[in-house]
Amino acid sequence: MRAPLSSRIVVYGFSALLAAVCLFPFLWMIVSSLKELRELYTIPPSWIPQNPTLSNYATVLFSSNIPRYFLNSVVISLGSTALSLALAIFASYGFARFRFRGKAAAQSFVLVGQLLPTAAIIVPLFVTLRWLDLVNTYLGLILVYMIITLPLSVWMLTSYFKAIPVELEEAAIIDGASRMGVLFRITLPLSLPGLVAVTVYAFVTTWNEFIFALCFATDSSVKTLPIGLAEFTTEFNTDWGAVMAASMIMTLPVALLFLSMQRLFIGGLMAGATKG
């Protein structure tokens, strides 16, 4: 039965309002990145640039270290995401499929790493990285980001693996498949939404992280984009046009990631897997 017109108007109106609130910061960032610096300080603010310009993007791309920081962020985020996903797959599969003494305690202990505040672990991590000579290196930041994303990744994937019927794996084992073959040929394809969710979570977390990058990457050859945004602020002034342009460049990969993978977030890929 179709809902009354008044109910649909309320629902659509509320949805439009919510969408406008969520999109406003992004739209304001686009508009501000096209304004001249003097226009950014006008009161009341202008909603449409009077003289749209790409000078802010030119400043960011050709007169700053943002291109280098962008490359650093790509390498570090992809490396830490891949490492975190690989380790989470094996750990989660073990928690989901095997019984062993202390399993519940081990799962709780994994989550402890996610609950610790940044201030409590940043000094031990710095001491460890300095002892390993990994400060100001890609590998150092990759390992640090893997540490902060792995706990929740393990918990997310464990729930997905538990939702897969054990009968599918048992049937494959009876047919001669090894445990590794079952994992890569049956469990992982059926857990694709979970893998995508973990990938997006780990990538976005490392892409936007600021505190660890600020402490462990003091050289421009390793600094990431969040640190680059802060460099447009000096003691007496902030180049807001360049900040907005750099923010657009920083936001674009994450937006493309969500747009390209949004259909994989939808559950139900296992629907009918045990039928027929």
C-alpha positions as YAML, in Angstrom:
chain: A
units: angstrom
residues:
- id: 1
  name: MET
  ca: [0.00, 0.00, 0.00]
- id: 2
  name: ARG
  ca: [1.40, 3.35, -1.04]
- id: 3
  name: ALA
  ca: [2.05, 5.90, 1.71]
- id: 4
  name: PRO
  ca: [-0.14, 9.05, 1.80]
- id: 5
  name: LEU
  ca: [1.10, 12.06, -0.13]
- id: 6
  name: SER
  ca: [1.60, 14.11, 3.03]
- id: 7
  name: SER
  ca: [3.82, 11.40, 4.56]
- id: 8
  name: ARG
  ca: [5.92, 11.19, 1.42]
- id: 9
  name: ILE
  ca: [6.34, 14.96, 1.32]
- id: 10
  name: VAL
  ca: [7.57, 14.95, 4.93]
- id: 11
  name: VAL
  ca: [9.99, 12.08, 4.25]
- id: 12
  name: TYR
  ca: [11.34, 13.62, 1.04]
- id: 13
  name: GLY
  ca: [11.63, 17.05, 2.65]
- id: 14
  name: PHE
  ca: [13.50, 15.69, 5.66]
- id: 15
  name: SER
  ca: [15.78, 13.64, 3.37]
- id: 16
  name: ALA
  ca: [16.54, 16.70, 1.24]
- id: 17
  name: LEU
  ca: [17.30, 18.77, 4.34]
- id: 18
  name: LEU
  ca: [19.61, 16.09, 5.71]
- id: 19
  name: ALA
  ca: [21.39, 15.77, 2.36]
- id: 20
  name: ALA
  ca: [21.84, 19.56, 2.21]
- id: 21
  name: VAL
  ca: [23.35, 19.64, 5.70]
- id: 22
  name: CYS
  ca: [25.74, 16.80, 4.86]
- id: 23
  name: LEU
  ca: [26.79, 18.27, 1.48]
- id: 24
  name: PHE
  ca: [27.12, 21.89, 2.60]
- id: 25
  name: PRO
  ca: [30.74, 21.63, 3.90]
- id: 26
  name: PHE
  ca: [31.81, 19.94, 0.67]
- id: 27
  name: LEU
  ca: [30.05, 22.52, -1.52]
- id: 28
  name: TRP
  ca: [31.44, 25.39, 0.55]
- id: 29
  name: MET
  ca: [34.93, 23.92, 0.14]
- id: 30
  name: ILE
  ca: [34.51, 23.85, -3.64]
- id: 31
  name: VAL
  ca: [33.21, 27.42, -3.76]
- id: 32
  name: SER
  ca: [35.93, 28.75, -1.46]
- id: 33
  name: SER
  ca: [38.67, 27.07, -3.48]
- id: 34
  name: LEU
  ca: [37.57, 29.14, -6.51]
- id: 35
  name: LYS
  ca: [37.53, 32.49, -4.70]
- id: 36
  name: GLU
  ca: [40.21, 35.14, -4.51]
- id: 37
  name: LEU
  ca: [41.75, 35.61, -1.08]
- id: 38
  name: ARG
  ca: [40.13, 39.01, -0.47]
- id: 39
  name: GLU
  ca: [36.70, 37.58, -1.31]
- id: 40
  name: LEU
  ca: [37.08, 34.89, 1.35]
- id: 41
  name: TYR
  ca: [37.07, 37.56, 4.07]
- id: 42
  name: THR
  ca: [33.99, 39.47, 2.92]
- id: 43
  name: ILE
  ca: [31.11, 39.89, 5.40]
- id: 44
  name: PRO
  ca: [28.48, 38.73, 4.72]
- id: 45
  name: PRO
  ca: [30.10, 35.89, 2.75]
- id: 46
  name: SER
  ca: [29.38, 35.52, -0.95]
- id: 47
  name: TRP
  ca: [27.88, 32.18, -1.90]
- id: 48
  name: ILE
  ca: [28.97, 32.37, -5.54]
- id: 49
  name: PRO
  ca: [32.50, 33.52, -6.52]
- id: 50
  name: GLN
  ca: [32.38, 36.90, -8.24]
- id: 51
  name: ASN
  ca: [35.58, 36.22, -10.19]
- id: 52
  name: PRO
  ca: [36.19, 32.44, -10.19]
- id: 53
  name: THR
  ca: [39.87, 31.62, -10.34]
- id: 54
  name: LEU
  ca: [42.09, 28.55, -10.37]
- id: 55
  name: SER
  ca: [45.01, 30.42, -8.81]
- id: 56
  name: ASN
  ca: [44.56, 28.57, -5.52]
- id: 57
  name: TYR
  ca: [44.97, 25.23, -7.30]
- id: 58
  name: ALA
  ca: [47.99, 26.58, -9.16]
- id: 59
  name: THR
  ca: [49.54, 27.61, -5.85]
- id: 60
  name: VAL
  ca: [48.89, 24.20, -4.34]
- id: 61
  name: LEU
  ca: [50.12, 22.18, -7.32]
- id: 62
  name: PHE
  ca: [53.10, 24.24, -8.44]
- id: 63
  name: SER
  ca: [54.22, 26.37, -5.47]
- id: 64
  name: SER
  ca: [53.96, 23.94, -2.57]
- id: 65
  name: ASN
  ca: [54.94, 20.43, -1.54]
- id: 66
  name: ILE
  ca: [51.38, 19.10, -1.82]
- id: 67
  name: PRO
  ca: [52.12, 16.87, -4.87]
- id: 68
  name: ARG
  ca: [54.91, 15.16, -2.92]
- id: 69
  name: TYR
  ca: [52.72, 14.84, 0.16]
- id: 70
  name: PHE
  ca: [49.95, 13.38, -2.00]
- id: 71
  name: LEU
  ca: [52.34, 10.69, -3.26]
- id: 72
  name: ASN
  ca: [53.47, 9.99, 0.30]
- id: 73
  name: SER
  ca: [49.86, 9.60, 1.47]
- id: 74
  name: VAL
  ca: [49.06, 7.23, -1.40]
- id: 75
  name: VAL
  ca: [52.07, 5.00, -0.71]
- id: 76
  name: ILE
  ca: [51.57, 4.94, 3.06]
- id: 77
  name: SER
  ca: [47.78, 4.51, 2.98]
- id: 78
  name: LEU
  ca: [47.85, 1.75, 0.36]
- id: 79
  name: GLY
  ca: [50.71, -0.04, 2.11]
- id: 80
  name: SER
  ca: [49.14, 0.04, 5.56]
- id: 81
  name: THR
  ca: [45.70, -0.89, 4.20]
- id: 82
  name: ALA
  ca: [47.07, -3.90, 2.31]
- id: 83
  name: LEU
  ca: [49.11, -5.08, 5.31]
- id: 84
  name: SER
  ca: [46.22, -4.60, 7.73]
- id: 85
  name: LEU
  ca: [43.79, -6.41, 5.43]
- id: 86
  name: ALA
  ca: [46.14, -9.36, 4.91]
- id: 87
  name: LEU
  ca: [46.74, -9.86, 8.62]
- id: 88
  name: ALA
  ca: [43.07, -9.28, 9.49]
- id: 89
  name: ILE
  ca: [41.94, -11.97, 7.05]
- id: 90
  name: PHE
  ca: [44.00, -14.73, 8.67]
- id: 91
  name: ALA
  ca: [43.35, -13.59, 12.24]
- id: 92
  name: SER
  ca: [39.61, -13.21, 11.65]
- id: 93
  name: TYR
  ca: [39.31, -16.58, 9.96]
- id: 94
  name: GLY
  ca: [41.06, -18.21, 12.89]
- id: 95
  name: PHE
  ca: [38.71, -16.57, 15.39]
- id: 96
  name: ALA
  ca: [35.65, -17.44, 13.30]
- id: 97
  name: ARG
  ca: [36.40, -21.07, 12.49]
- id: 98
  name: PHE
  ca: [38.73, -22.59, 15.09]
- id: 99
  name: ARG
  ca: [38.20, -23.40, 18.76]
- id: 100
  name: PHE
  ca: [41.12, -23.02, 21.11]
- id: 101
  name: ARG
  ca: [41.75, -22.24, 24.74]
- id: 102
  name: GLY
  ca: [41.68, -18.54, 25.54]
- id: 103
  name: LYS
  ca: [39.87, -17.59, 22.33]
- id: 104
  name: ALA
  ca: [37.52, -15.10, 24.01]
- id: 105
  name: ALA
  ca: [40.40, -13.50, 25.92]
- id: 106
  name: ALA
  ca: [42.46, -13.24, 22.75]
- id: 107
  name: GLN
  ca: [39.62, -11.50, 20.91]
- id: 108
  name: SER
  ca: [39.18, -9.04, 23.76]
- id: 109
  name: PHE
  ca: [42.92, -8.43, 23.90]
- id: 110
  name: VAL
  ca: [42.93, -7.57, 20.18]
- id: 111
  name: LEU
  ca: [40.34, -4.87, 20.76]
- id: 112
  name: VAL
  ca: [42.36, -3.35, 23.61]
- id: 113
  name: GLY
  ca: [44.71, -1.83, 21.04]
- id: 114
  name: GLN
  ca: [41.80, 0.13, 19.59]
- id: 115
  name: LEU
  ca: [40.71, 1.44, 22.98]
- id: 116
  name: LEU
  ca: [44.05, 2.92, 24.03]
- id: 117
  name: PRO
  ca: [44.21, 6.72, 23.66]
- id: 118
  name: THR
  ca: [46.74, 8.22, 21.28]
- id: 119
  name: ALA
  ca: [48.60, 9.97, 24.11]
- id: 120
  name: ALA
  ca: [49.23, 6.62, 25.82]
- id: 121
  name: ILE
  ca: [50.91, 4.93, 22.85]
- id: 122
  name: ILE
  ca: [52.59, 7.71, 20.91]
- id: 123
  name: VAL
  ca: [55.73, 7.85, 23.09]
- id: 124
  name: PRO
  ca: [56.31, 4.05, 23.18]
- id: 125
  name: LEU
  ca: [55.77, 3.92, 19.43]
- id: 126
  name: PHE
  ca: [58.25, 6.75, 18.84]
- id: 127
  name: VAL
  ca: [60.87, 5.07, 21.03]
- id: 128
  name: THR
  ca: [60.34, 1.79, 19.19]
- id: 129
  name: LEU
  ca: [60.57, 3.38, 15.75]
- id: 130
  name: ARG
  ca: [63.69, 5.31, 16.70]
- id: 131
  name: TRP
  ca: [65.32, 2.11, 18.01]
- id: 132
  name: LEU
  ca: [64.46, 0.38, 14.72]
- id: 133
  name: ASP
  ca: [65.63, 3.44, 12.74]
- id: 134
  name: LEU
  ca: [62.19, 3.78, 11.15]
- id: 135
  name: VAL
  ca: [61.43, 7.42, 12.01]
- id: 136
  name: ASN
  ca: [60.89, 9.47, 8.82]
- id: 137
  name: THR
  ca: [60.37, 6.35, 6.70]
- id: 138
  name: TYR
  ca: [57.45, 4.95, 4.76]
- id: 139
  name: LEU
  ca: [57.76, 1.61, 6.54]
- id: 140
  name: GLY
  ca: [57.57, 3.24, 9.97]
- id: 141
  name: LEU
  ca: [54.28, 5.01, 9.25]
- id: 142
  name: ILE
  ca: [52.88, 1.95, 7.47]
- id: 143
  name: LEU
  ca: [53.52, -0.19, 10.55]
- id: 144
  name: VAL
  ca: [52.06, 2.43, 12.90]
- id: 145
  name: TYR
  ca: [48.90, 2.79, 10.81]
- id: 146
  name: MET
  ca: [48.61, -0.97, 10.57]
- id: 147
  name: ILE
  ca: [48.66, -1.13, 14.37]
- id: 148
  name: ILE
  ca: [45.84, 1.40, 14.78]
- id: 149
  name: THR
  ca: [43.57, -0.10, 12.06]
- id: 150
  name: LEU
  ca: [44.15, -3.83, 12.60]
- id: 151
  name: PRO
  ca: [42.07, -4.38, 15.79]
- id: 152
  name: LEU
  ca: [38.78, -3.09, 14.40]
- id: 153
  name: SER
  ca: [39.50, -4.72, 11.05]
- id: 154
  name: VAL
  ca: [39.81, -8.10, 12.77]
- id: 155
  name: TRP
  ca: [36.52, -7.63, 14.63]
- id: 156
  name: MET
  ca: [34.67, -6.53, 11.50]
- id: 157
  name: LEU
  ca: [35.89, -9.45, 9.39]
- id: 158
  name: THR
  ca: [35.30, -12.00, 12.15]
- id: 159
  name: SER
  ca: [31.59, -11.17, 12.14]
- id: 160
  name: TYR
  ca: [31.43, -11.56, 8.36]
- id: 161
  name: PHE
  ca: [33.23, -14.91, 8.41]
- id: 162
  name: LYS
  ca: [30.92, -16.20, 11.14]
- id: 163
  name: ALA
  ca: [27.91, -15.38, 8.96]
- id: 164
  name: ILE
  ca: [29.11, -17.73, 6.21]
- id: 165
  name: PRO
  ca: [27.58, -21.23, 6.56]
- id: 166
  name: VAL
  ca: [30.17, -23.74, 7.71]
- id: 167
  name: GLU
  ca: [28.49, -26.34, 5.49]
- id: 168
  name: LEU
  ca: [29.90, -24.63, 2.39]
- id: 169
  name: GLU
  ca: [33.44, -25.03, 3.64]
- id: 170
  name: GLU
  ca: [32.88, -28.57, 4.84]
- id: 171
  name: ALA
  ca: [31.52, -29.56, 1.42]
- id: 172
  name: ALA
  ca: [34.60, -28.09, -0.27]
- id: 173
  name: ILE
  ca: [36.92, -29.93, 2.14]
- id: 174
  name: ILE
  ca: [35.12, -33.21, 1.39]
- id: 175
  name: ASP
  ca: [35.70, -32.53, -2.31]
- id: 176
  name: GLY
  ca: [39.43, -32.29, -1.62]
- id: 177
  name: ALA
  ca: [40.00, -28.59, -1.06]
- id: 178
  name: SER
  ca: [42.62, -27.53, 1.47]
- id: 179
  name: ARG
  ca: [41.88, -25.12, 4.29]
- id: 180
  name: MET
  ca: [43.72, -22.35, 2.41]
- id: 181
  name: GLY
  ca: [41.81, -23.21, -0.74]
- id: 182
  name: VAL
  ca: [38.53, -22.94, 1.15]
- id: 183
  name: LEU
  ca: [39.55, -19.55, 2.50]
- id: 184
  name: PHE
  ca: [40.54, -18.02, -0.84]
- id: 185
  name: ARG
  ca: [37.99, -19.72, -3.10]
- id: 186
  name: ILE
  ca: [34.87, -19.72, -0.93]
- id: 187
  name: THR
  ca: [35.11, -17.63, 2.23]
- id: 188
  name: LEU
  ca: [36.73, -14.50, 0.81]
- id: 189
  name: PRO
  ca: [34.49, -14.20, -2.29]
- id: 190
  name: LEU
  ca: [31.40, -14.54, -0.09]
- id: 191
  name: SER
  ca: [32.82, -11.97, 2.34]
- id: 192
  name: LEU
  ca: [33.38, -9.32, -0.33]
- id: 193
  name: PRO
  ca: [31.19, -6.67, 1.37]
- id: 194
  name: GLY
  ca: [33.16, -7.14, 4.58]
- id: 195
  name: LEU
  ca: [36.48, -6.93, 2.76]
- id: 196
  name: VAL
  ca: [35.40, -3.71, 1.06]
- id: 197
  name: ALA
  ca: [34.20, -2.22, 4.36]
- id: 198
  name: VAL
  ca: [37.50, -3.03, 6.05]
- id: 199
  name: THR
  ca: [39.48, -1.68, 3.10]
- id: 200
  name: VAL
  ca: [37.59, 1.61, 3.07]
- id: 201
  name: TYR
  ca: [37.82, 1.96, 6.85]
- id: 202
  name: ALA
  ca: [41.58, 1.32, 6.93]
- id: 203
  name: PHE
  ca: [42.30, 3.56, 3.94]
- id: 204
  name: VAL
  ca: [40.22, 6.52, 5.15]
- id: 205
  name: THR
  ca: [41.64, 6.24, 8.67]
- id: 206
  name: THR
  ca: [45.24, 6.34, 7.46]
- id: 207
  name: TRP
  ca: [44.54, 8.93, 4.75]
- id: 208
  name: ASN
  ca: [43.16, 11.45, 7.28]
- id: 209
  name: GLU
  ca: [45.43, 10.66, 10.24]
- id: 210
  name: PHE
  ca: [47.33, 13.67, 11.58]
- id: 211
  name: ILE
  ca: [48.90, 13.12, 15.01]
- id: 212
  name: PHE
  ca: [51.13, 10.13, 14.22]
- id: 213
  name: ALA
  ca: [52.22, 11.64, 10.91]
- id: 214
  name: LEU
  ca: [53.11, 14.88, 12.68]
- id: 215
  name: CYS
  ca: [55.32, 13.06, 15.22]
- id: 216
  name: PHE
  ca: [56.88, 10.32, 13.08]
- id: 217
  name: ALA
  ca: [57.31, 12.17, 9.75]
- id: 218
  name: THR
  ca: [59.20, 15.42, 10.19]
- id: 219
  name: ASP
  ca: [60.93, 15.27, 6.79]
- id: 220
  name: SER
  ca: [59.16, 16.59, 3.69]
- id: 221
  name: SER
  ca: [60.02, 13.38, 1.83]
- id: 222
  name: VAL
  ca: [57.67, 11.44, 4.14]
- id: 223
  name: LYS
  ca: [55.07, 14.00, 5.27]
- id: 224
  name: THR
  ca: [51.45, 13.28, 4.37]
- id: 225
  name: LEU
  ca: [48.61, 15.49, 3.13]
- id: 226
  name: PRO
  ca: [47.12, 16.37, 6.55]
- id: 227
  name: ILE
  ca: [50.52, 17.79, 7.51]
- id: 228
  name: GLY
  ca: [50.66, 19.66, 4.20]
- id: 229
  name: LEU
  ca: [47.35, 21.38, 4.93]
- id: 230
  name: ALA
  ca: [48.75, 22.72, 8.19]
- id: 231
  name: GLU
  ca: [51.71, 24.28, 6.37]
- id: 232
  name: PHE
  ca: [49.44, 26.89, 4.76]
- id: 233
  name: THR
  ca: [48.92, 28.38, 8.22]
- id: 234
  name: THR
  ca: [51.61, 30.70, 9.51]
- id: 235
  name: GLU
  ca: [51.92, 32.63, 12.76]
- id: 236
  name: PHE
  ca: [50.12, 35.65, 11.36]
- id: 237
  name: ASN
  ca: [48.03, 34.45, 8.46]
- id: 238
  name: THR
  ca: [46.26, 31.50, 6.84]
- id: 239
  name: ASP
  ca: [45.90, 31.12, 3.08]
- id: 240
  name: TRP
  ca: [42.34, 29.80, 3.18]
- id: 241
  name: GLY
  ca: [42.06, 29.63, -0.59]
- id: 242
  name: ALA
  ca: [45.04, 27.29, -0.79]
- id: 243
  name: VAL
  ca: [43.75, 25.31, 2.20]
- id: 244
  name: MET
  ca: [40.41, 24.76, 0.47]
- id: 245
  name: ALA
  ca: [42.08, 23.80, -2.82]
- id: 246
  name: ALA
  ca: [44.39, 21.36, -1.05]
- id: 247
  name: SER
  ca: [41.40, 19.98, 0.88]
- id: 248
  name: MET
  ca: [39.64, 19.32, -2.43]
- id: 249
  name: ILE
  ca: [42.68, 17.42, -3.70]
- id: 250
  name: MET
  ca: [42.79, 15.47, -0.44]
- id: 251
  name: THR
  ca: [39.06, 14.68, -0.50]
- id: 252
  name: LEU
  ca: [38.91, 13.54, -4.13]
- id: 253
  name: PRO
  ca: [40.52, 10.07, -3.70]
- id: 254
  name: VAL
  ca: [38.27, 9.23, -0.75]
- id: 255
  name: ALA
  ca: [35.17, 10.37, -2.66]
- id: 256
  name: LEU
  ca: [36.16, 8.28, -5.68]
- id: 257
  name: LEU
  ca: [36.80, 5.29, -3.42]
- id: 258
  name: PHE
  ca: [33.30, 5.49, -1.95]
- id: 259
  name: LEU
  ca: [31.63, 6.06, -5.33]
- id: 260
  name: SER
  ca: [33.42, 3.13, -6.96]
- id: 261
  name: MET
  ca: [32.78, 0.68, -4.12]
- id: 262
  name: GLN
  ca: [29.41, 1.75, -2.77]
- id: 263
  name: ARG
  ca: [27.52, -1.09, -4.47]
- id: 264
  name: LEU
  ca: [29.76, -3.63, -2.73]
- id: 265
  name: PHE
  ca: [28.64, -2.37, 0.67]
- id: 266
  name: ILE
  ca: [25.21, -3.83, 0.03]
- id: 267
  name: GLY
  ca: [24.81, -7.13, 1.81]
- id: 268
  name: GLY
  ca: [23.16, -10.15, 0.37]
- id: 269
  name: LEU
  ca: [25.92, -11.48, -1.86]
- id: 270
  name: MET
  ca: [25.43, -14.77, -0.02]
- id: 271
  name: ALA
  ca: [21.72, -14.89, -0.81]
- id: 272
  name: GLY
  ca: [20.96, -18.24, -2.30]
- id: 273
  name: ALA
  ca: [24.45, -19.62, -1.70]
- id: 274
  name: THR
  ca: [23.09, -22.63, 0.15]
- id: 275
  name: LYS
  ca: [20.13, -23.18, -2.14]
- id: 276
  name: GLY
  ca: [19.77, -25.53, -5.03]
...
